[in-house]
Amino acid sequence: MTLKIFNTLTRQKEEFKPLVPGKVGMYVCGMTVYDFCHLGHARAFLAFDLIVRYLRHKGFDVNYIRNITDIDDKIINRANENGEPFLELVERFATAMNEDFDQLGMGRPSSEPRATGHIGDILRLIETLIEKGYAYAADNGDVYYRVRKFDGYGKLSGKVLDELESGARVEVGDVKEDPLDFALWKGAKADEPHWESPWGIGRPGWHIECSAMSTCCLGDTFDIHGGGPDLKFPHHENEIAQSEAATGKTYANTWIHAGALRLGAEKMSKSLGNFFTIRDILEKYNGETVRLFLISSHYRSHVMYVEEHLQEAQVKLERFYNALQNAGVSSDSDTKDIDNDFSVRFHAAMDDDFNTPEALAALFDLVREVNKTSGEEKAALASQLKYLGSVLGILQSDPQAFLQSGAGDEAEWIEAMIQKRLDAKKAKDFATADAVRDELAAKGIVLKDGPEGTTWSKS
């Protein structure tokens, strides 16, 4: 089946054809690490984790680059507020980010470059832009990009220069030739981190960092560039302008933008102060539940945060895991796909711009079939369920462990009740044994007696 991806640049679905057959170069703009990641960040990065997983499932060798912005106004300000070196702040929150992403089942990128590790590449790129007349050095040590000189400006976002100009503000003492020009290099201010440059000490602007890191890791032209919904303009538009002006080549062939996570009418963001950190949510729900909640919507759609939707995701996962447990499939079981309608529907959905809602619908129907069958057919279908789940990054935990995880502090009491029932059965006090089972069932605890003893799960 042919994989089609919606290309933000062309505004249509296109058959995906990588530059090199069988290989994919993909760059995703990563975190500016000055605080804990919130659930909106998880929404965006899970989308790209899912895309990478499916590309690899289809046999592509994916070189997935996700950078870390480790020098930025927000980082500098937060480090100064805390009275700590900016790199210590960066390291602390980069570690926290990876811990949170691990909990959500995200794979690590192939490489995770940091802006401060590419200062030399950034300087060379700026020098090229100056030589070609696309950039200029101001008297105060700043270097700016001439937006009007790049004919294709606005092709990604659809922005029109005249409309942008009408909304632009001219600051008092502005050293820019044009209000639309943006900074490639910022002259150093007092007590800021800085590096030597041909234009004096300073630090890079945000946009130039990603142009330098992406092309250094993937070449002047690569297959896929991605990011969150708010990066289309100006960040990605500026990346295109810088990169294509410097190289004379197409920067990225396919542009992918994930949808936002919304609280009411507004997207979740630190600037608006309306966010839950990933850690806040993981205190109430396990990572796989959060993952299922976020991938249940198409990656390009905006997701409304409603706590009931997380609860629904938990119930759906319990249904999946109950089916796996009843079929005898564990985390160690070998799994494989089957050439049947469930597999065809799943792959057709994912080949259609990574349509996870339709792919999950096929898995829900597969669960129903698992529950209806028995014997070898049941085991084979359950194995297929776990296999296809792995493509989405779900259903890889041990079923019993997952199903017991929702019990929390009740686990010790449940085990004591199971022992009480066992003692009653040994004493042939079947009335007490039945009463214990009924009491547990009333609390949603399902017991299963087997050759190796009694196991339990939350229904």
N, C-alpha and C positions, 0 to 999 in steps of 0.2 A: 504494500500500500504506500501511496505517496504522502509524504509529510508536507502539510501546508501551514505556514506561519503568517499571522497578520503583521505586516511590515508598517510601522508607524510612518516611515518615510514616504511610502507610496500610498498609504491608507487603504490597502487591500491585502487579502490573503494571497500568498505566492508559494509556489512549489519551492521547497528548500533545496538548494544546490550549493554545497560548500565549495570554496575555492579549490581545495584539494580533496578529491574523492575519498570518503571514509574518515576524514579528519575535520574537526570543527574548532575554530578559534573563537572564544567568547569572552567578552569583557563586561563586567557589571560594576557600576559605581558603588563602592562600599560605604561603610560608616565613617562619619566624622566622630571620633571617639573622645567625648568629653563627659559622657553620662551613661547611665544604663539604657539599653535598647528598650523601646516600647513595642506594644503589640502591632502598631502600624509598620514598624521596621520588619517584624516577623512576617507580616503579610507579603511584603515585597520580596524579601530574600527567600522565603519558602517557595514563591512562584518560580524563581530561577533555579533553586535546588531541584524542583520538580522537573523543569525543562532539561536540566543537565542529566538527571536520572533517566528520563525517557530517551534522550539522544543516545546515551550509552546503552540503553536497553535495545535500541535499534542497531547497535553495532558500531556507532561512531566513536572514534578516539577523540575525546573532548579535552581541550586545554582550556580550563575554566579559570580565568583571572578575576579576582575580586579584590580591589585595592582597600587600603586603609588610609584615610586622610588624617595625618598626624601633625599638621601645622595649619592653623586656621584661627580666625579672630575668636571664635567661641572657645577653642582650646586654650588660647593664650589668656583670655579673660578668666576662665574657670581656674586655671592654674594659679593666676595671680590672686584670685579670691581665696584660694586654699593655701597660698603660700608654699607651693611645691613646684619643683621643676616640671616643665611641661611634658617632658618625655616620661616621667614617672606617672603622671596623670594618664597619658596615652596608654602606657603599658597596663595599668590597672584596669582601665575600661575595655581595652582590646581583649584582655584575658576574660573579663566578665562577659563580653559579647560572645566569645567562642563557647564559653560554658553554657550560656543560654541557648545558643544555636544548637549545641550538642543535645540538649534536652528536648529540642523539637525535631530531632532526627535529621538535621541538616548535615550533609557531607562537607568536608573542608574543601576549599578551592584548590586547584592545582598549584597556584601560587598566590601569595597575598602581599604584593608590593606596597611599600609605604612611601609617601611623597618625599620625606626627608632622605630617603635612600636614592633618589633620582634627581637631586639638585643639578648635577652636571648635565643630565639629559634635558632638563627644563631650560637651563641656560643656553644650550646649543639650539634648542628649538626656538627660543626667543630671538637669538642672534640671526637665525635663518629668516624669521619673519621681518626683522628690521631690514636685512639685506634686500628682501624682495619688496619692500615698501609697504608691507601690511602692518607694521608696528613702528612706534616711535618712542624715544626716550624724552621724558619731560624734565624740566629744570630741577625738580625736587627729588629725583632719583626713581620715580615711578616709570614704568613702561606700559604703554597702552596699545590696544589693537584697534586698527581703523575698520570699524564695522562696515562703513559704506563702500570700502574698496572690494569687499568680497561679494561678488554678484549673486551668489546662491544663498545669502543670509535670509533665513526665514523658511527655508524649504522643509525643514522637519516640523516646526511648530505651526507653520502657516501665518506667522506674524508678518506684518507689513511695516517697512521702515518708516513710512510717513506717519503711521498711527503710533508707532513707538516713539517717534520724535515729539509728537504732540503731548505725550504723557511724561516725557523726560524732564527732570529738574536740573537746572544749572546751579551748582553750588557757588557760593561766594569764594573767589580765589581759585576756582576750578582751573586746573592746568591742562585739561583735555582739549583736543582740537574740536571735538564734537561730543555733545552730551551722551550719545549712544556708545561711545568707545568704552571698552572695559579693560581692567588692569590685568597685565600679564606678570608684572613684578611690582612689588610695593617697597618703596624706600623705608628703611628701618626707622621705627619710632623708639623712644627711650624705653629701655628695659624689655625690649622684645627680642625673641630669638632671631638671628639673622645670619646671612651667608655673604661672602664676597661675590661681587659680580662686576661686569664691565661698567655698570651704571651706579656703582656704589654699593654699600652693604644694604641688604634687604631680605625679602622673602618672597616666595612665589605666590601668585594669585591662585584661587581655587581651580579655575577652569583649565589652566595650562597644565596642572599636575596630572589630570587624567589623560590628556593628549599625550604627554610624555610617557607615562607608565604603560598605557595600552599599546602604543606603537613599539615601545622597547620590548614588550613581552610577546606581541603578536605580529609585528610588522606594520608597514604603512597602511595596508588594507587587510581587514579581517572579516570574519563571517557575521558575527552577532554582537551588537552592543545593547546592553540593557540597563534598566534602572527604575526607580520609583516614578510615580505619576508627576511629581513636582519637578523632576529634573529635565523634562522635555525642553522647557524654556526657563531661564536662559542657559543653563549649564550645558546640555547636550547640543543646543544650537551653536554655542560658542566653541565647543569642542570640534564640531564639524568645520567651522570657519577657520580656526587655528590650524587644524591638521591638514585640511585639503589645500589651504593657501601655502603651507610649508612644503608639502610633497607633490602637489599637482595631481594627486590620485584620490579615488573614492576612499573615504575613511572606513566606514563599515557598510556592508551590503544590506544587512537586516537590522532594524531597530525594534526592540521589544520594550514595552512599558507596562508595568504591573498596575493594577487598580489600587485605590486607597482604601484604608479602613476608616470608617466614619462613625462618629458619635453624634447622633442627631443629624443636623444639616452640615456639620463641619468634619473635615478630615482630622484624624488623630495626629497631633503634632506637639512637640515640646514648646514651640513658639506660642501656641494657643493655650498651653497649660491643661489640655483636656486629654490626658493619656494615662494608660496603665502600663507599667513596665512589664516585660515578659516575666520577670520574677514575681511581680504581684499576682499574675494569673496562675503561675505554676504553684503557688501556695495553695490553690483551690482545685486545680485540675492538672492531671499528668500531661506530659509533653505530647503524647500521641493524640490525646483528645483535642488539644489546641491545634495540632497539625491538621486533623480531620476537619475541624471547624473551618480552618482557613482555606483548605484546598477544596472544600465543598462548593465553592463559587468559582466561576471561570476566572483565570488569573487577570484578565483585563477589566473585570467588573469591579465596581466599588462594593465593599462588604460593610454591612451595617452591624456594629457591635451590639448584640443583645445577649445577655447572660443565658437566656433560655436556649439559645442556639448552641452554646457550649454544653449545656446539659443534654441537649438532643444528640450532640456528637458523642458524648459519653455513652448514651443508651445504644446508639448504633454500633459503637465499637464492642460493647458487651454482647450484642447480638452476633457480631462476627466471631468473637472469641468463643462464645458458647458453641457455635457451630463447629469451630476447629477442635475444641476440647471433646465434644461428643463424638467427633470422627477420629479421635486419637492422634491428632496432629499437634506436635509440640514445636518449640523453638528449634529443636535439633533435627526435625524431620526433613528429609529430602523433598524438594518440591519441583514441579514441572507444569508446563502449560499443556493444554489439550486443544486439538483442532476442533473446536465446536463453536456454537453460536455466541457463547459468552465471550470467548477470546476474540472472535471477529468483531463483535460490538465494542469491546474494550479498546482494541487497537484502532478501529475506525474513529472512535471518539478522540483518542489521543493524537492521531494523525491529523485531525481537524483542529489545528491550532491549540493542542493540549487541552481538550474539552473535558476537564475532570468531572463536572456534574454528570455528563453522559457516561463516562467511564465508571463512575461510582454506581450509577443506576444498573449497569451490567453486573457489578459485583453484588448488589443487593438482590438481584434476581438469582444470581448464582448461589447465594446463601439459602434462599428458599428451596432451591433444588437440592442442596446438600442436606437440608433438614428433612426432605421428602424421601430420600433414598437410603439405602443400607448397604452393608458389606463392602466389596471392593469398589463399587461405583461411588459410594459415599466417600471413601478414603481418597479416591482419585480426584473427585471434584473439590474436596477440602484442600488437597495439595495444590490444585490449580488456584483456589481462592487465595491461599497464602502466597503463591508465586506472583500472581497479578497484584496483590497488595504490596508486595515488595517494590514493584515499579513505582508506586505512589509513596513509598516510605512508611507504610503502615502494616500491621498484622505480623510483626516480627518478634514480638515479645512472647514469653511462655504464656499460653492461655490461662492456666490456673493462677499464675502470679498476677496477671493483669486483672483477672476477675476478682481476686482477693484484695487488690490494691485500693478499691473504693471503701473498704471496711474501716480503714484508719485505726483509731484507738479501740474499735470493737473487736479487732482480731484476737486479742488475748481472751476476751470473754467468750467468743465463738469457739475457740479451741477448748476452753474449759467446759462448755456445754456439750461439745462433741464427746469429750471424755466422760461426762456424766451420762450421756446416752449409751456409750459403750459399756460402762459399768452396769447400767440398768439392764442392758441386754444380756450381759454375762450372768446377772442374778435372776434372769428370766422375768424381770419386772418390765414387761412390754408396755404396760400402760404409761409408765414414766418415760420410757424410751420414745414412745409415740408423742407424748406431750412435749418433750424436748424438741423433736423434729418440727412439731406444729408451731412452737414458740419461735424457733429460728425462721421457719417459713414466713411467719407473720412479719418478720423484720427484713424479708427479702433475701434470706440466706438459704441457698439450695444445697442439700447434701447429696453426695453420690457415693454409694458403697461399692467397693471393688476388692479384688484379691489382695491388694496392698494396703487396704484400710479405707477410711472415709475421707473424702476430699470435699471442699466446699467452695462456693462462689457466690457473688452478689448477683441477684437476678435483676 
